[in-house]
């Protein structure tokens, strides 16, 4: 699935946009419960929540961890994709919290 973050269309394979309202799929970033609720009010169909764990791409960033992530996403009513220090093992450990999926960079290298 291809979701664009910029203004320029990516072509016929584009499924949605990130960070703005759309008649297609609309994904939004969220780093706190407040941001998550605001994104849903703006029309988010899916939330990308980060950073869950420490990550090389954002060294020193405050992470949510398992407990804060669970509290943040409880009852939101939209799918949540976990980002930040994710790999398959960590994602499996977060399934019980209700994450829909996960994404990563270092997990694939």
C-alpha positions as CSV (number, residue, x, y, z in Angstrom):
1,X,0.0,0.0,0.0
2,X,1.4,3.4,-1.0
3,X,0.5,6.5,1.2
4,X,2.0,9.8,0.2
5,X,3.2,12.5,2.7
6,X,3.7,15.3,0.2
7,X,1.5,17.3,-2.1
8,X,2.5,15.7,-5.4
9,X,0.4,12.7,-6.4
10,X,2.4,9.4,-6.7
11,X,0.3,7.8,-9.4
12,X,-2.5,5.2,-9.8
13,X,-1.1,3.0,-7.0
14,X,-1.6,5.6,-4.4
15,X,-3.9,4.5,-1.6
16,X,-4.0,7.6,0.6
17,X,-2.3,10.5,2.2
18,X,-0.4,11.2,5.4
19,X,-1.2,14.1,7.7
20,X,-4.2,15.6,6.0
21,X,-7.8,15.0,5.2
22,X,-8.6,13.1,2.0
23,X,-11.3,11.2,0.2
24,X,-8.8,8.3,0.2
25,X,-7.2,6.6,3.2
26,X,-5.9,9.3,5.7
27,X,-3.1,8.4,8.0
28,X,-1.8,10.7,10.8
29,X,1.2,10.7,13.1
30,X,0.6,10.7,16.9
31,X,3.1,11.0,19.7
32,X,0.6,11.4,22.5
33,X,-3.0,10.7,23.4
34,X,-3.8,14.4,22.7
35,X,-2.3,14.2,19.2
36,X,-4.1,10.9,18.6
37,X,-7.5,12.3,19.5
38,X,-6.9,15.5,17.5
39,X,-5.9,13.4,14.4
40,X,-9.1,11.3,14.7
41,X,-11.2,14.5,14.9
42,X,-9.4,15.6,11.7
43,X,-10.4,12.4,9.9
44,X,-7.6,9.9,10.6
45,X,-8.4,6.4,9.4
46,X,-5.1,5.0,10.7
47,X,-2.6,6.4,13.3
48,X,1.2,6.0,13.1
49,X,2.2,6.1,16.8
50,X,5.8,6.7,17.7
51,X,8.4,6.3,19.1
52,X,7.5,3.2,21.0
53,X,11.1,2.1,21.7
54,X,14.5,3.7,21.3
55,X,15.5,4.1,17.6
56,X,18.7,5.1,15.8
57,X,16.7,7.5,13.6
58,X,15.7,9.6,16.6
59,X,18.5,9.2,19.2
60,X,17.6,10.5,22.7
61,X,13.9,10.9,21.9
62,X,11.5,10.1,24.8
63,X,9.9,6.8,24.1
64,X,6.4,5.6,24.9
65,X,7.2,2.1,26.0
66,X,4.7,-0.7,26.4
67,X,2.6,0.8,29.2
68,X,2.3,4.4,27.9
69,X,1.6,3.0,24.4
70,X,-1.3,0.9,25.8
71,X,-2.7,3.8,27.7
72,X,-2.4,6.1,24.7
73,X,-4.2,3.9,22.2
74,X,-6.9,2.3,24.5
75,X,-10.3,2.8,23.0
76,X,-9.3,5.1,20.1
77,X,-11.3,3.1,17.5
78,X,-8.9,3.4,14.6
79,X,-6.0,1.0,13.6
80,X,-2.7,1.9,15.1
81,X,0.7,1.2,13.5
82,X,3.6,1.1,16.0
83,X,6.8,2.9,15.0
84,X,10.2,3.4,16.7
85,X,12.6,0.6,17.4
86,X,10.2,-2.0,16.2
87,X,10.9,-5.5,15.0
88,X,8.7,-8.7,14.7
89,X,9.5,-9.8,18.3
90,X,8.5,-6.5,19.8
91,X,5.4,-6.2,17.6
92,X,4.2,-9.6,18.8
93,X,4.6,-8.4,22.4
94,X,2.4,-5.4,21.6
95,X,-0.5,-7.3,19.9
96,X,-2.4,-7.7,23.2
97,X,-2.5,-3.9,23.4
98,X,-4.4,-3.8,20.2
99,X,-1.8,-2.6,17.6
100,X,-2.9,-3.3,14.1
101,X,0.7,-3.5,12.7
102,X,4.2,-2.1,12.8
103,X,6.8,-0.5,10.6
104,X,10.5,-0.1,10.9
105,X,13.7,0.7,9.2
106,X,16.5,-1.2,11.1
107,X,14.3,-4.3,11.4
108,X,14.7,-4.9,7.6
109,X,18.5,-4.4,7.5
